[in-house]
């Protein structure tokens, strides 16, 4: 009914019926017990549709704040519940259970995001926030919330552009031009013209880096086209900003925003330190989590036996797992272990047969920094084992972990920022680590080259954790955060490497500053 009234231009009734529908669906949702059921409920009911109708009506009548709030409250609800649930476990119910009352309390309070919360989040993060969404008519809605105390909001509505059928078409064509895998396996097979199995393609990519050399000029033209659609309309709103948090939707999760190019040939990463998140509400919950973690620094029982970091590289893959060894991943892990030691941080190094699932899980549960350099997929990380089942750390297993002290997880592997795109955001291994306790995850958009990734990661850690000796160089300034460190590495690499080589990684979640790492010893 809300949609019918919307299309008849009867906005007041459209808003009323959309809100009534959402209220009914919220009541049903609050009684669901498991994450997969909540995800499926949101995907298969008209909850998302009601949210789109509500934000579209508000946008059309120029109630842009209400449109943004409607958009935000339709997003990442299940992930926000998981984060709220985890915090409640720590404070109220112990490690194993949360009462029904806690879930209903979340539904009636923490689940509701208002504009004041959005303003406070932007101001505290000192980052402009860009929220992308879809209007009911198929156009793209963009909101920019300035990273200042006033938290000015700038709304825009843009079309897809000539010759672009859909958002999926825009993203897939961009990735095809860059010669990296699309999110669609069938398209990949056509692109590669390969008869080999998926596993065979994984081996091929991992050894050689990419399927074939990219068409640089064509790639640059495409990256400029996408910039004109998604960034150019809000360029003025981003003036004087240094940090930007992007809230994508749908297929935009697969787009390499860092590599978009303006009319002057400048990459977006050269202008801003970029981070990504599924919703502003998620950022609110992640900040609450960081506040909770700071309180653990004096908890000797929680941290006395734990290493500050656990560094995993090149686990032993049994021949039944049909995976090639990654010597550069092992060298990467050893290099990072040396960097952490030089910075005065205790770290546990696990390589080869020592990097079993049991050993890695045990070490992770007490670590502040977790680095996994291995083979990966959208739903898991491969560790040492005789079979895939024995060696694969799955998304479900990660989500059950209790990473109370974790500040950053780095998934230095192929395709770790992939998954099922749902109303809740990207559901994959990255989300699982966020839900398990890490406010920050560094992950990859496509297959990565072994040697180049080794260089990129050791440089990233060198910036984040400078040696206690000889400080004073420009890249050893205190207080640098993860997304700024990643920005610095990418800018250093862009003139020597192709986009496909320097742009696969991104930072997802809330970027802790270096001082935040040192809060946990």
KETORKOL-601504 format. One line per field, with one value per residue (C-alpha): residue number from 0; residue in one letter; x, y, z. Coordinates in steps of 0.001 Angstrom, whole numbers. Layout:
BEGIN
seq <- [NUM | ...]
type <- [a | ...]
x <- [X | ...]
y <- [Y | ...]
z <- [Z | ...]
//
This chain:
BEGIN
seq <- [0 | 1 | 2 | 3 | 4 | 5 | 6 | 7 | 8 | 9 | 10 | 11 | 12 | 13 | 14 | 15 | 16 | 17 | 18 | 19 | 20 | 21 | 22 | 23 | 24 | 25 | 26 | 27 | 28 | 29 | 30 | 31 | 32 | 33 | 34 | 35 | 36 | 37 | 38 | 39 | 40 | 41 | 42 | 43 | 44 | 45 | 46 | 47 | 48 | 49 | 50 | 51 | 52 | 53 | 54 | 55 | 56 | 57 | 58 | 59 | 60 | 61 | 62 | 63 | 64 | 65 | 66 | 67 | 68 | 69 | 70 | 71 | 72 | 73 | 74 | 75 | 76 | 77 | 78 | 79 | 80 | 81 | 82 | 83 | 84 | 85 | 86 | 87 | 88 | 89 | 90 | 91 | 92 | 93 | 94 | 95 | 96 | 97 | 98 | 99 | 100 | 101 | 102 | 103 | 104 | 105 | 106 | 107 | 108 | 109 | 110 | 111 | 112 | 113 | 114 | 115 | 116 | 117 | 118 | 119 | 120 | 121 | 122 | 123 | 124 | 125 | 126 | 127 | 128 | 129 | 130 | 131 | 132 | 133 | 134 | 135 | 136 | 137 | 138 | 139 | 140 | 141 | 142 | 143 | 144 | 145 | 146 | 147 | 148 | 149 | 150 | 151 | 152 | 153 | 154 | 155 | 156 | 157 | 158 | 159 | 160 | 161 | 162 | 163 | 164 | 165 | 166 | 167 | 168 | 169 | 170 | 171 | 172 | 173 | 174 | 175 | 176 | 177 | 178 | 179 | 180 | 181 | 182 | 183 | 184 | 185 | 186 | 187 | 188 | 189 | 190 | 191 | 192 | 193 | 194 | 195 | 196 | 197 | 198 | 199 | 200 | 201 | 202 | 203 | 204 | 205 | 206 | 207 | 208 | 209 | 210 | 211 | 212 | 213 | 214 | 215 | 216 | 217 | 218 | 219 | 220 | 221 | 222 | 223 | 224 | 225 | 226 | 227 | 228 | 229 | 230 | 231 | 232 | 233 | 234 | 235 | 236 | 237 | 238 | 239 | 240 | 241 | 242 | 243 | 244 | 245 | 246 | 247 | 248 | 249 | 250 | 251 | 252 | 253 | 254 | 255 | 256 | 257 | 258 | 259 | 260 | 261 | 262 | 263 | 264 | 265 | 266 | 267 | 268 | 269 | 270 | 271 | 272 | 273 | 274 | 275 | 276 | 277 | 278 | 279 | 280 | 281 | 282 | 283 | 284 | 285 | 286 | 287 | 288 | 289 | 290 | 291 | 292 | 293 | 294 | 295 | 296 | 297 | 298 | 299 | 300 | 301 | 302 | 303 | 304 | 305 | 306 | 307 | 308 | 309 | 310 | 311 | 312 | 313 | 314 | 315 | 316 | 317 | 318 | 319 | 320 | 321 | 322 | 323 | 324 | 325 | 326 | 327 | 328 | 329 | 330 | 331 | 332 | 333 | 334 | 335 | 336 | 337 | 338 | 339 | 340 | 341 | 342 | 343 | 344 | 345 | 346 | 347 | 348 | 349 | 350 | 351 | 352 | 353 | 354 | 355 | 356 | 357 | 358 | 359 | 360 | 361 | 362 | 363 | 364 | 365 | 366 | 367 | 368 | 369 | 370 | 371 | 372 | 373 | 374 | 375 | 376 | 377 | 378 | 379 | 380 | 381 | 382 | 383 | 384 | 385 | 386 | 387 | 388 | 389 | 390 | 391 | 392 | 393 | 394 | 395 | 396 | 397 | 398 | 399 | 400 | 401 | 402 | 403 | 404 | 405 | 406 | 407 | 408 | 409 | 410 | 411 | 412 | 413 | 414 | 415 | 416 | 417 | 418 | 419 | 420 | 421 | 422 | 423 | 424 | 425 | 426 | 427 | 428 | 429 | 430 | 431 | 432 | 433 | 434 | 435 | 436 | 437 | 438 | 439 | 440 | 441 | 442 | 443 | 444 | 445 | 446 | 447 | 448 | 449 | 450 | 451 | 452 | 453 | 454 | 455 | 456 | 457 | 458 | 459 | 460 | 461 | 462 | 463 | 464 | 465 | 466 | 467 | 468 | 469 | 470 | 471 | 472 | 473 | 474 | 475 | 476 | 477 | 478 | 479 | 480 | 481 | 482 | 483 | 484 | 485 | 486 | 487 | 488 | 489 | 490 | 491 | 492 | 493 | 494 | 495 | 496 | 497 | 498 | 499 | 500 | 501 | 502 | 503 | 504 | 505 | 506 | 507 | 508 | 509 | 510 | 511 | 512 | 513 | 514 | 515 | 516 | 517 | 518 | 519 | 520]
type <- [x | x | x | x | x | x | x | x | x | x | x | x | x | x | x | x | x | x | x | x | x | x | x | x | x | x | x | x | x | x | x | x | x | x | x | x | x | x | x | x | x | x | x | x | x | x | x | x | x | x | x | x | x | x | x | x | x | x | x | x | x | x | x | x | x | x | x | x | x | x | x | x | x | x | x | x | x | x | x | x | x | x | x | x | x | x | x | x | x | x | x | x | x | x | x | x | x | x | x | x | x | x | x | x | x | x | x | x | x | x | x | x | x | x | x | x | x | x | x | x | x | x | x | x | x | x | x | x | x | x | x | x | x | x | x | x | x | x | x | x | x | x | x | x | x | x | x | x | x | x | x | x | x | x | x | x | x | x | x | x | x | x | x | x | x | x | x | x | x | x | x | x | x | x | x | x | x | x | x | x | x | x | x | x | x | x | x | x | x | x | x | x | x | x | x | x | x | x | x | x | x | x | x | x | x | x | x | x | x | x | x | x | x | x | x | x | x | x | x | x | x | x | x | x | x | x | x | x | x | x | x | x | x | x | x | x | x | x | x | x | x | x | x | x | x | x | x | x | x | x | x | x | x | x | x | x | x | x | x | x | x | x | x | x | x | x | x | x | x | x | x | x | x | x | x | x | x | x | x | x | x | x | x | x | x | x | x | x | x | x | x | x | x | x | x | x | x | x | x | x | x | x | x | x | x | x | x | x | x | x | x | x | x | x | x | x | x | x | x | x | x | x | x | x | x | x | x | x | x | x | x | x | x | x | x | x | x | x | x | x | x | x | x | x | x | x | x | x | x | x | x | x | x | x | x | x | x | x | x | x | x | x | x | x | x | x | x | x | x | x | x | x | x | x | x | x | x | x | x | x | x | x | x | x | x | x | x | x | x | x | x | x | x | x | x | x | x | x | x | x | x | x | x | x | x | x | x | x | x | x | x | x | x | x | x | x | x | x | x | x | x | x | x | x | x | x | x | x | x | x | x | x | x | x | x | x | x | x | x | x | x | x | x | x | x | x | x | x | x | x | x | x | x | x | x | x | x | x | x | x | x | x | x | x | x | x | x | x | x | x | x | x | x | x | x | x | x | x | x | x | x | x | x | x | x | x | x | x | x | x | x | x | x | x | x | x | x | x | x | x | x | x | x | x | x | x | x | x | x | x | x | x | x | x | x | x | x | x | x | x | x]
x <- [0 | 2851 | 4316 | 945 | 443 | 4036 | 3470 | 243 | 2138 | 251 | 3370 | 1805 | -21 | 3032 | 5122 | 2453 | 2048 | 5807 | 6394 | 3541 | 4964 | 8443 | 7052 | 5336 | 8440 | 10623 | 8435 | 8788 | 12546 | 13102 | 11917 | 14424 | 17233 | 19997 | 22049 | 21305 | 17567 | 17707 | 19671 | 17244 | 14239 | 15545 | 16382 | 13102 | 10592 | 9783 | 11799 | 14407 | 11677 | 9901 | 13157 | 13708 | 10159 | 10510 | 13867 | 12620 | 9510 | 11491 | 14079 | 11420 | 9849 | 13342 | 13362 | 16937 | 17799 | 14788 | 15704 | 19200 | 17860 | 15399 | 18238 | 20477 | 17891 | 17336 | 21035 | 23261 | 20701 | 21825 | 25496 | 24665 | 22726 | 25725 | 28005 | 25525 | 25035 | 28772 | 29126 | 26224 | 27883 | 30998 | 29117 | 26027 | 25582 | 29082 | 30660 | 27912 | 24447 | 22353 | 18820 | 15784 | 15340 | 18701 | 17660 | 14320 | 16143 | 18397 | 15376 | 13743 | 16815 | 20209 | 18599 | 17140 | 19650 | 18680 | 20311 | 22046 | 23863 | 24911 | 26261 | 28154 | 29720 | 30996 | 32344 | 34096 | 35689 | 36879 | 36007 | 33533 | 31047 | 29659 | 26492 | 25355 | 21875 | 19298 | 16243 | 13020 | 13297 | 16728 | 18926 | 21746 | 21283 | 24395 | 24684 | 27848 | 28069 | 30918 | 33464 | 33003 | 31062 | 28244 | 28086 | 26592 | 24667 | 24828 | 22384 | 22719 | 20771 | 22531 | 21761 | 23870 | 25127 | 24714 | 25135 | 25138 | 22265 | 22648 | 24981 | 26026 | 26947 | 28989 | 31039 | 31465 | 32650 | 35159 | 36632 | 36719 | 38670 | 41142 | 41422 | 40578 | 37870 | 34336 | 31977 | 30335 | 32149 | 30568 | 31803 | 35263 | 35308 | 34301 | 36887 | 39698 | 38565 | 39634 | 38511 | 40317 | 38556 | 38059 | 40933 | 43173 | 42360 | 43190 | 46617 | 47271 | 46359 | 48257 | 51532 | 51503 | 49539 | 46872 | 45215 | 46953 | 48502 | 45865 | 44883 | 46119 | 44696 | 41280 | 41364 | 42123 | 39228 | 36837 | 38029 | 37420 | 33905 | 33039 | 34564 | 32268 | 29214 | 30039 | 32484 | 32314 | 28789 | 30054 | 33570 | 32762 | 31359 | 34660 | 36900 | 39248 | 38523 | 41463 | 39658 | 36572 | 34466 | 32441 | 29199 | 28532 | 25500 | 24944 | 27587 | 29550 | 31166 | 33188 | 34351 | 37969 | 37130 | 40803 | 41699 | 38976 | 40557 | 39553 | 39881 | 43438 | 44569 | 44645 | 43575 | 40985 | 43464 | 45815 | 43134 | 41774 | 42587 | 39711 | 37895 | 34701 | 31808 | 28391 | 26502 | 26888 | 25130 | 27920 | 30476 | 28555 | 28693 | 32383 | 33258 | 31427 | 33488 | 36774 | 35753 | 35122 | 38533 | 40336 | 38906 | 40693 | 44196 | 44278 | 42662 | 45715 | 43707 | 42487 | 45887 | 48724 | 49309 | 48578 | 50955 | 50264 | 50184 | 49800 | 51448 | 50590 | 52323 | 52326 | 50676 | 51522 | 48911 | 48565 | 48519 | 44858 | 44114 | 45553 | 47135 | 50594 | 53027 | 53400 | 57064 | 56565 | 53713 | 56116 | 58764 | 56054 | 55106 | 58710 | 59325 | 56285 | 57320 | 60689 | 58985 | 56817 | 59859 | 61726 | 58739 | 58855 | 55720 | 55580 | 54305 | 53734 | 54891 | 53113 | 54238 | 54175 | 52719 | 52660 | 49921 | 47137 | 43585 | 43676 | 46957 | 45919 | 42502 | 44048 | 46589 | 44045 | 41713 | 44219 | 45879 | 45432 | 46808 | 46093 | 47855 | 46926 | 49053 | 47685 | 45252 | 41784 | 38270 | 35130 | 34053 | 37286 | 41049 | 43119 | 45460 | 47565 | 45659 | 45393 | 42045 | 40169 | 37746 | 40606 | 42529 | 39858 | 38859 | 35318 | 33161 | 30887 | 33847 | 35286 | 31968 | 31857 | 35265 | 35661 | 38355 | 38034 | 41410 | 41583 | 42182 | 43109 | 42864 | 44753 | 43587 | 46609 | 45091 | 43025 | 39404 | 38882 | 36602 | 34029 | 30769 | 27038 | 25735 | 22633 | 20627 | 22974 | 25990 | 28711 | 28316 | 31645 | 34834 | 35454 | 32077 | 32763 | 35944 | 34100 | 31351 | 33930 | 35530 | 37864 | 36799 | 39219 | 39793 | 42141 | 41004 | 41405 | 38990 | 40604 | 43472 | 46801 | 50370 | 52495 | 55662 | 53968 | 51726 | 54794 | 56240 | 52928 | 52262 | 55748 | 55655 | 52219 | 53446 | 56644 | 54522 | 52156 | 54855 | 58168 | 61233 | 61836 | 65299 | 65998 | 62598 | 62239 | 61696 | 58586 | 56885 | 57337 | 55112 | 53017 | 49250 | 48933 | 45793 | 45383 | 43616 | 46198 | 49030 | 47410 | 46992 | 50691 | 51686 | 49413 | 50685 | 54264 | 53439 | 51222 | 54040 | 55885 | 52984 | 49724 | 46325 | 45713 | 48830 | 48566 | 44777 | 43352 | 43373 | 40995 | 40248 | 36812 | 35354 | 36657 | 40292 | 42106 | 44971 | 48412 | 47917 | 44899 | 47112 | 49441 | 46580 | 46806 | 50301]
y <- [0 | 2347 | 1802 | 2393 | 5674 | 6675 | 6148 | 8136 | 11019 | 10684 | 11089 | 11335 | 8034 | 6410 | 7365 | 6163 | 2722 | 2233 | 2995 | 699 | -2129 | -1661 | -1727 | -5073 | -6581 | -5290 | -7094 | -10366 | -9852 | -9306 | -12855 | -14549 | -16358 | -16946 | -14695 | -16656 | -16471 | -12721 | -12287 | -14437 | -12665 | -9248 | -10505 | -12311 | -9917 | -6455 | -4831 | -3520 | -2451 | -496 | 1244 | 2192 | 3523 | 5552 | 7088 | 7792 | 9616 | 11675 | 12524 | 13619 | 16000 | 17304 | 15903 | 14788 | 14078 | 11826 | 10118 | 9377 | 8069 | 5799 | 4496 | 3893 | 2016 | -469 | -1436 | -3932 | -4553 | -8139 | -7178 | -4355 | -6851 | -9227 | -6402 | -5280 | -8898 | -9395 | -6316 | -7485 | -10867 | -9237 | -6998 | -8929 | -12576 | -14041 | -15707 | -18059 | -16488 | -13373 | -13125 | -12490 | -9278 | -8018 | -8649 | -6887 | -4024 | -3749 | -3785 | -899 | 1275 | 523 | -537 | 2936 | 5328 | 9010 | 12013 | 13121 | 9772 | 10210 | 13697 | 12538 | 9633 | 11880 | 14415 | 11825 | 10067 | 13378 | 11803 | 12727 | 9909 | 9081 | 6974 | 5398 | 4005 | 3328 | 5433 | 3629 | 4934 | 3254 | 6338 | 6471 | 8485 | 9938 | 11683 | 13356 | 14016 | 16419 | 15401 | 18513 | 19486 | 20875 | 17603 | 19344 | 16966 | 17242 | 15079 | 14198 | 12062 | 10826 | 8563 | 5633 | 7332 | 6618 | 3011 | 1616 | -764 | -1174 | -784 | -4422 | -3705 | -651 | -2548 | -5726 | -3815 | -1900 | -5104 | -6728 | -3796 | -4085 | -7805 | -8942 | -11382 | -10147 | -11306 | -13559 | -16875 | -17480 | -14106 | -15004 | -18197 | -16343 | -13646 | -16132 | -18528 | -21327 | -24923 | -25504 | -25906 | -23084 | -24451 | -24528 | -20894 | -19999 | -21637 | -19826 | -16426 | -16876 | -17697 | -15199 | -12387 | -11767 | -13422 | -11249 | -7754 | -5041 | -2633 | 463 | 3205 | 1578 | 991 | 4636 | 5759 | 3447 | 4574 | 8192 | 7309 | 5724 | 8692 | 11049 | 9080 | 8399 | 11085 | 14118 | 15168 | 15472 | 16853 | 20274 | 18701 | 16867 | 19935 | 20255 | 16660 | 14311 | 11156 | 9630 | 6662 | 5075 | 3223 | 1249 | -746 | -3675 | -4229 | -1172 | -3468 | -4938 | -1590 | -400 | 3134 | 3799 | 3635 | 5926 | 8732 | 12405 | 14656 | 15568 | 11956 | 11825 | 8675 | 8993 | 7468 | 10389 | 12772 | 10899 | 8162 | 5774 | 3324 | 1342 | 202 | -1407 | 1324 | 4278 | 2253 | -325 | 2430 | 3407 | -173 | -544 | 2608 | 1178 | -1966 | -48 | 1756 | -1664 | -2949 | -3 | -1094 | -4430 | -2929 | -3397 | -6828 | -8998 | -12213 | -11451 | -10597 | -12001 | -15112 | -13522 | -12225 | -8752 | -10143 | -13495 | -13684 | -16589 | -17253 | -20053 | -22878 | -26398 | -27433 | -31182 | -32394 | -33339 | -29620 | -28979 | -25657 | -24427 | -23295 | -19527 | -18832 | -15066 | -15327 | -17039 | -14379 | -11741 | -13246 | -13458 | -9861 | -8598 | -10646 | -8859 | -5466 | -6173 | -7326 | -4164 | -2092 | -3754 | -5840 | -9530 | -11594 | -15276 | -16549 | -19595 | -21046 | -24441 | -27289 | -25092 | -22991 | -25498 | -24312 | -25270 | -23410 | -20299 | -20058 | -20408 | -17656 | -15298 | -15234 | -13269 | -11097 | -7424 | -7779 | -10812 | -11276 | -14212 | -14628 | -17670 | -18831 | -17426 | -17299 | -15293 | -17690 | -18824 | -18835 | -21969 | -23171 | -26307 | -29568 | -32922 | -32075 | -28919 | -29503 | -29850 | -26843 | -24318 | -21745 | -21046 | -17975 | -19762 | -20810 | -17293 | -15756 | -17988 | -16767 | -14314 | -11841 | -9559 | -7847 | -7680 | -4256 | -5251 | -8352 | -8433 | -11051 | -11123 | -13567 | -13705 | -12563 | -11969 | -8954 | -11024 | -12606 | -12547 | -8999 | -8684 | -5960 | -6474 | -5644 | -8006 | -11362 | -13189 | -13848 | -10110 | -9655 | -12750 | -11232 | -7970 | -9918 | -11957 | -8912 | -6975 | -3384 | -3237 | -5719 | -5277 | -7470 | -7945 | -7282 | -9767 | -12287 | -10833 | -11380 | -13195 | -11096 | -7710 | -8452 | -9270 | -5834 | -4062 | -5690 | -5304 | -1637 | -1220 | -2682 | -644 | 2511 | 1359 | -61 | 1819 | 537 | 1827 | 2778 | 5551 | 7218 | 10616 | 9741 | 11136 | 7735 | 7075 | 9870 | 8747 | 8472 | 7243 | 5167 | 2081 | 3691 | 6528 | 3994 | 2022 | 5249 | 6017 | 2566 | 2804 | 6266 | 5012 | 2049 | 3653 | 4843 | 1513 | -945 | -1321 | -604 | -4344 | -4695 | -1757 | -1347 | -4719 | -4059 | -1906 | -1212 | -2261 | -1105 | 1538 | 2591 | 2571 | 4983 | 3751 | 4971 | 2653 | -330 | 599 | 779 | -3024 | -4222]
z <- [0 | 818 | -2651 | -4301 | -2453 | -3258 | -6983 | -6808 | -5199 | -1903 | 221 | 3695 | 3289 | 1702 | 4745 | 7165 | 5546 | 5074 | 8773 | 9835 | 7709 | 9166 | 12720 | 12097 | 10501 | 13347 | 15881 | 13979 | 13551 | 17268 | 17997 | 15668 | 17492 | 14950 | 12687 | 9500 | 10192 | 10757 | 7513 | 5546 | 7067 | 6014 | 2518 | 1856 | 3456 | 2177 | 4990 | 2562 | 141 | 2864 | 3707 | 69 | -244 | 2958 | 2025 | -1532 | -322 | 2175 | -480 | -2955 | -432 | 452 | 3988 | 3444 | 7070 | 7451 | 4166 | 5468 | 8791 | 6944 | 4777 | 7786 | 9838 | 7010 | 6954 | 8782 | 11488 | 12086 | 12352 | 14753 | 16862 | 16917 | 18084 | 20738 | 21821 | 22200 | 24373 | 26535 | 26979 | 28333 | 30739 | 31819 | 30975 | 30899 | 27874 | 26778 | 26656 | 26161 | 27454 | 25254 | 27186 | 25876 | 22265 | 22735 | 24425 | 21375 | 19089 | 20956 | 21489 | 19942 | 16673 | 16129 | 14589 | 14675 | 13048 | 16251 | 16390 | 12759 | 13490 | 16568 | 14683 | 11901 | 14392 | 16592 | 13642 | 12155 | 8836 | 6159 | 5653 | 2211 | 2208 | -1058 | -1554 | -4250 | -4987 | -5847 | -9433 | -9888 | -9479 | -6934 | -3744 | -2113 | 1238 | 2505 | 6246 | 6900 | 9511 | 11636 | 14744 | 12598 | 10628 | 7604 | 5327 | 1525 | -507 | -4203 | -6666 | -9795 | -12732 | -13868 | -17001 | -20690 | -21751 | -18186 | -17566 | -13817 | -10870 | -11288 | -14902 | -13866 | -11273 | -13323 | -16400 | -14269 | -12866 | -16316 | -17718 | -14845 | -15617 | -12122 | -11192 | -11085 | -8367 | -10950 | -11462 | -14880 | -16086 | -14816 | -16824 | -19968 | -19299 | -18736 | -21517 | -19221 | -19000 | -15720 | -12385 | -9903 | -7848 | -10912 | -11635 | -8043 | -8376 | -11645 | -10286 | -7029 | -8750 | -11594 | -9983 | -12624 | -15564 | -18139 | -18296 | -17809 | -20541 | -18734 | -20979 | -21193 | -17432 | -16731 | -18936 | -17118 | -13679 | -14731 | -15914 | -12563 | -10703 | -12643 | -11547 | -7890 | -6725 | -9021 | -7890 | -4282 | -4919 | -3471 | -311 | 246 | 52 | 3054 | 4103 | 4686 | 5757 | 4160 | 5295 | 2497 | 3207 | -14 | -977 | -3309 | -5963 | -4824 | -2247 | -5148 | -6570 | -6046 | -4865 | -4038 | -7753 | -9144 | -11184 | -11437 | -14507 | -13487 | -13372 | -9579 | -7753 | -4990 | -2499 | -3181 | -1925 | 1086 | 3550 | 2867 | 5087 | 4515 | 6697 | 6172 | 8028 | 10367 | 13060 | 12779 | 13406 | 16554 | 17855 | 16926 | 18846 | 21864 | 21447 | 21374 | 24560 | 26120 | 24964 | 26550 | 29886 | 29433 | 29602 | 33386 | 33294 | 34021 | 33985 | 30474 | 28962 | 31100 | 28963 | 25577 | 22920 | 21563 | 18014 | 16279 | 12854 | 10548 | 7234 | 4666 | 6618 | 5475 | 2901 | 2537 | -1062 | -665 | -258 | -3764 | -2816 | -3689 | -1023 | -537 | 352 | 140 | 2662 | 5045 | 4418 | 4955 | 8323 | 9472 | 8389 | 10315 | 13350 | 13204 | 12922 | 15967 | 17956 | 16980 | 18116 | 21529 | 20954 | 21750 | 18824 | 18183 | 14771 | 13301 | 9967 | 8243 | 10299 | 13407 | 11782 | 12455 | 12991 | 16656 | 17326 | 15384 | 17059 | 20511 | 19785 | 18197 | 21171 | 23251 | 20579 | 19780 | 16230 | 14029 | 10686 | 8424 | 5265 | 3483 | 819 | 1349 | -13 | 637 | 3383 | 4997 | 5522 | 4824 | 7569 | 8070 | 7801 | 6050 | 4473 | 3580 | 6434 | 8911 | 7618 | 6635 | 9246 | 8128 | 8433 | 10904 | 13081 | 13112 | 14090 | 17185 | 18391 | 21251 | 20151 | 23168 | 22774 | 18965 | 17442 | 13898 | 11723 | 8417 | 5919 | 3609 | 1139 | -2052 | -2233 | 1494 | 890 | -921 | 104 | -406 | -835 | 1312 | 3033 | 5985 | 3816 | 2633 | 4410 | 4285 | 6223 | 6808 | 8510 | 10614 | 12067 | 12791 | 14560 | 16499 | 18059 | 15744 | 14993 | 12043 | 9215 | 6241 | 3324 | -437 | -3292 | -5688 | -6011 | -4887 | -6015 | -3424 | -3697 | -4044 | -1062 | 1031 | 255 | 856 | 4209 | 5674 | 4683 | 6320 | 9603 | 9414 | 9413 | 12144 | 14429 | 13995 | 15786 | 19299 | 18014 | 15579 | 15557 | 13976 | 10322 | 8626 | 8408 | 12111 | 13364 | 16347 | 16147 | 12549 | 11985 | 9831 | 6868 | 6752 | 6859 | 4031 | 2074 | 2471 | 1203 | -1842 | -2782 | -2546 | -4808 | -7451 | -9750 | -9715 | -9858 | -11764 | -10178 | -9959 | -7810 | -5401 | -5044 | -3912 | -164 | 1860 | 5501 | 6748 | 10041 | 12423 | 12065 | 15442 | 15912 | 16838 | 20385 | 20533 | 19726 | 22544 | 25036 | 25087 | 25884]
//
